[in-house]
Amino acid sequence: MREERIIRNEALYRELNERVREIEDDMLTRGVVEAEQYSEYFCECGLETCMDKIRLTPEEYEQARSDSRRFVILPDHLIADVERVVHRDDGRYAIVEKLKGERELALSDPRR
């Protein structure tokens, strides 16, 4: 089913971003790197071939992760029939939330 493939793709990139964040935090703690204003995260869209990156501050990433139904994407990667925009920045990124019926599939959250 198309919607399930989209959700699986989004969840995969969300999990990858969580691992990137953990490694980055560990490297900061150990003094291997210094804090940057922005970090690179993978676009968490459901487009099958997307491997684009988004530059976000830690606060922006945490805002996106505040709800397991939400994903951070590039603004032009919206798939309107399965998600809606809940936050749009200055053109760098958008936060989308799964529409009713797709939400249950999005609850596979690596933080839970």
Secondary structure, DSSP 8 states (H G I E B T S, - for coil): -HHHHHHHHHHHHHHHHHHHHHHHHHHHHTTSS---S-EEEE-----TT---EEEE-HHHHHHHHTSTTEEEE-GGG--TTTEEEEEE-SSS-EEEEE-TTTHHHHT--TT-
